[in-house]
């Protein structure tokens, strides 16, 4: 992704994946210079709300 979009791109993550995908995503994420990303939660009355930001 960094090669295509550059190092200053933000990645938005919506938790709509199987547990195994989420575990693998967390396992391979390294504390190296990577794009920051947001994790959203869906609240019925409000829609998607940003719950977590992981960045540099």
N, CA, C and O atoms as a DFTB+ gen file, in Angstrom:
224 C
 N C O
     1  1       0.821      -1.180       0.000
     2  2       0.000       0.000       0.000
     3  2       0.869       1.249       0.000
     4  3       0.559       2.214      -0.699
     5  1       1.925       1.247       0.754
     6  2       2.776       2.413       0.847
     7  2       3.396       2.754      -0.509
     8  3       3.553       3.930      -0.837
     9  1       3.747       1.745      -1.291
    10  2       4.336       1.986      -2.599
    11  2       3.341       2.628      -3.550
    12  3       3.738       3.419      -4.405
    13  1       2.071       2.313      -3.425
    14  2       1.048       2.845      -4.316
    15  2       0.524       4.203      -3.881
    16  3       0.240       5.053      -4.725
    17  1       0.390       4.424      -2.568
    18  2      -0.292       5.614      -2.066
    19  2       0.608       6.563      -1.276
    20  3       0.168       7.648      -0.899
    21  1       1.842       6.181      -1.024
    22  2       2.734       7.032      -0.250
    23  2       2.670       6.727       1.229
    24  3       1.811       5.974       1.687
    25  1       3.590       7.322       1.973
    26  2       3.697       7.035       3.398
    27  2       2.775       7.836       4.282
    28  3       2.666       7.542       5.472
    29  1       2.099       8.849       3.739
    30  2       1.268       9.699       4.591
    31  2      -0.228       9.428       4.423
    32  3      -1.055      10.258       4.802
    33  1      -0.576       8.278       3.860
    34  2      -1.975       7.914       3.676
    35  2      -2.534       7.341       4.977
    36  3      -1.818       6.669       5.719
    37  1      -3.815       7.607       5.256
    38  2      -4.497       7.030       6.410
    39  2      -5.330       5.855       5.946
    40  3      -5.929       5.903       4.872
    41  1      -5.375       4.808       6.736
    42  2      -6.151       3.611       6.435
    43  2      -7.306       3.540       7.420
    44  3      -7.091       3.579       8.631
    45  1      -8.524       3.436       6.915
    46  2      -9.710       3.298       7.766
    47  2     -10.107       1.833       7.808
    48  3     -10.226       1.189       6.766
    49  1     -10.312       1.302       9.012
    50  2     -10.647      -0.101       9.203
    51  2     -12.047      -0.194       9.797
    52  3     -12.329       0.391      10.843
    53  1     -12.915      -0.931       9.123
    54  2     -14.255      -1.184       9.622
    55  2     -14.307      -2.653      10.049
    56  3     -14.051      -3.536       9.231
    57  1     -14.633      -2.931      11.321
    58  2     -14.558      -4.305      11.837
    59  2     -15.690      -5.188      11.314
    60  3     -16.626      -5.512      12.045
    61  1     -15.592      -5.567      10.060
    62  2     -16.588      -6.441       9.451
    63  2     -15.871      -7.633       8.831
    64  3     -16.114      -7.990       7.678
    65  1     -14.985      -8.242       9.611
    66  2     -14.194      -9.354       9.114
    67  2     -14.360     -10.551      10.045
    68  3     -14.721     -10.391      11.211
    69  1     -14.097     -11.741       9.533
    70  2     -14.077     -12.901      10.423
    71  2     -12.966     -12.749      11.465
    72  3     -11.968     -12.072      11.216
    73  1     -13.136     -13.364      12.604
    74  2     -12.163     -13.252      13.684
    75  2     -10.771     -13.650      13.218
    76  3      -9.792     -12.998      13.580
    77  1     -10.665     -14.712      12.418
    78  2      -9.347     -15.161      11.966
    79  2      -8.632     -14.083      11.162
    80  3      -7.415     -13.938      11.278
    81  1      -9.367     -13.318      10.342
    82  2      -8.750     -12.222       9.579
    83  2      -8.288     -11.108      10.513
    84  3      -7.210     -10.543      10.328
    85  1      -9.097     -10.798      11.505
    86  2      -8.723      -9.753      12.462
    87  2      -7.476     -10.139      13.244
    88  3      -6.599      -9.306      13.472
    89  1      -7.397     -11.397      13.653
    90  2      -6.229     -11.862      14.395
    91  2      -4.987     -11.784      13.519
    92  3      -3.939     -11.323      13.971
    93  1      -5.091     -12.227      12.279
    94  2      -3.942     -12.180      11.370
    95  2      -3.522     -10.739      11.093
    96  3      -2.328     -10.439      11.052
    97  1      -4.482      -9.857      10.904
    98  2      -4.189      -8.445      10.671
    99  2      -3.391      -7.877      11.848
   100  3      -2.394      -7.184      11.642
   101  1      -3.819      -8.163      13.061
   102  2      -3.097      -7.686      14.236
   103  2      -1.741      -8.338      14.404
   104  3      -0.794      -7.699      14.863
   105  1      -1.640      -9.607      14.036
   106  2      -0.382     -10.336      14.200
   107  2       0.712      -9.805      13.283
   108  3       1.869      -9.701      13.692
   109  1       0.357      -9.471      12.061
   110  2       1.375      -9.050      11.097
   111  2       1.685      -7.556      11.162
   112  3       2.677      -7.112      10.585
   113  1       0.857      -6.777      11.853
   114  2       1.114      -5.341      11.944
   115  2       2.370      -5.123      12.777
   116  3       2.449      -5.590      13.913
   117  1       3.319      -4.444      12.241
   118  2       4.595      -4.231      12.903
   119  2       4.742      -2.769      13.316
   120  3       4.126      -1.896      12.704
   121  1       5.536      -2.486      14.330
   122  2       5.753      -1.101      14.746
   123  2       6.752      -0.370      13.852
   124  3       7.439       0.542      14.312
   125  1       6.840      -0.758      12.594
   126  2       7.698      -0.072      11.626
   127  2       6.937       1.130      11.087
   128  3       5.738       1.257      11.332
   129  1       7.600       2.003      10.368
   130  2       6.876       3.119       9.751
   131  2       5.837       2.611       8.755
   132  3       6.188       2.123       7.681
   133  1       4.600       2.723       9.102
   134  2       3.477       2.316       8.267
   135  2       2.433       3.417       8.324
   136  3       2.500       4.285       9.194
   137  1       1.472       3.398       7.414
   138  2       0.387       4.391       7.509
   139  2      -0.399       4.202       8.801
   140  3      -0.533       3.085       9.301
   141  1      -0.909       5.285       9.325
   142  2      -1.783       5.180      10.495
   143  2      -3.120       4.589      10.037
   144  3      -3.429       4.588       8.845
   145  1      -3.908       4.086      10.992
   146  2      -5.230       3.602      10.618
   147  2      -6.235       3.838      11.724
   148  3      -5.892       3.914      12.904
   149  1      -7.491       3.951      11.309
   150  2      -8.620       4.168      12.196
   151  2      -9.429       2.879      12.285
   152  3      -9.553       2.143      11.306
   153  1      -9.980       2.614      13.474
   154  2     -10.893       1.490      13.665
   155  2     -12.255       2.084      14.021
   156  3     -12.375       2.880      14.952
   157  1     -13.273       1.683      13.268
   158  2     -14.614       2.225      13.442
   159  2     -15.528       1.192      14.081
   160  3     -15.335      -0.012      13.913
   161  1     -16.528       1.673      14.816
   162  2     -17.558       0.837      15.417
   163  2     -18.903       1.349      14.903
   164  3     -19.107       2.558      14.795
   165  1     -19.804       0.448      14.593
   166  2     -21.124       0.861      14.101
   167  2     -22.096       0.967      15.267
   168  3     -22.351      -0.008      15.974
   169  1     -22.626       2.149      15.451
   170  2     -23.627       2.427      16.477
   171  2     -24.951       2.639      15.737
   172  3     -25.034       3.518      14.879
   173  1     -25.989       1.853      16.051
   174  2     -27.245       1.951      15.289
   175  2     -27.803       3.369      15.163
   176  3     -28.286       3.744      14.095
   177  1     -27.745       4.151      16.222
   178  2     -28.325       5.496      16.185
   179  2     -27.398       6.523      15.524
   180  3     -27.856       7.580      15.090
   181  1     -26.117       6.222      15.448
   182  2     -25.141       7.212      14.996
   183  2     -24.408       6.830      13.708
   184  3     -23.788       7.689      13.080
   185  1     -24.467       5.570      13.308
   186  2     -23.683       5.120      12.158
   187  2     -22.303       4.685      12.619
   188  3     -22.141       4.213      13.744
   189  1     -21.306       4.843      11.753
   190  2     -19.949       4.438      12.103
   191  2     -19.260       5.549      12.896
   192  3     -19.254       6.709      12.486
   193  1     -18.683       5.175      14.035
   194  2     -18.005       6.114      14.930
   195  2     -16.563       5.646      15.087
   196  3     -16.311       4.468      15.341
   197  1     -15.618       6.572      14.937
   198  2     -14.213       6.209      15.113
   199  2     -13.963       5.921      16.592
   200  3     -14.228       6.758      17.455
   201  1     -13.446       4.718      16.868
   202  2     -13.203       4.302      18.243
   203  2     -11.714       4.256      18.582
   204  3     -11.334       4.403      19.744
   205  1     -10.875       4.054      17.571
   206  2      -9.452       3.865      17.848
   207  2      -8.649       4.416      16.686
   208  3      -8.994       4.184      15.527
   209  1      -7.586       5.142      16.983
   210  2      -6.657       5.616      15.971
   211  2      -5.284       5.094      16.342
   212  3      -4.811       5.317      17.456
   213  1      -4.647       4.406      15.423
   214  2      -3.297       3.904      15.642
   215  2      -2.406       4.601      14.622
   216  3      -2.566       4.422      13.415
   217  1      -1.485       5.380      15.112
   218  2      -0.645       6.160      14.209
   219  2       0.769       6.298      14.710
   220  3       1.162       5.760      15.745
   221  1       1.499       7.035      13.937
   222  2       2.909       7.234      14.240
   223  2       3.097       8.402      15.161
   224  3       4.227       8.723      15.528
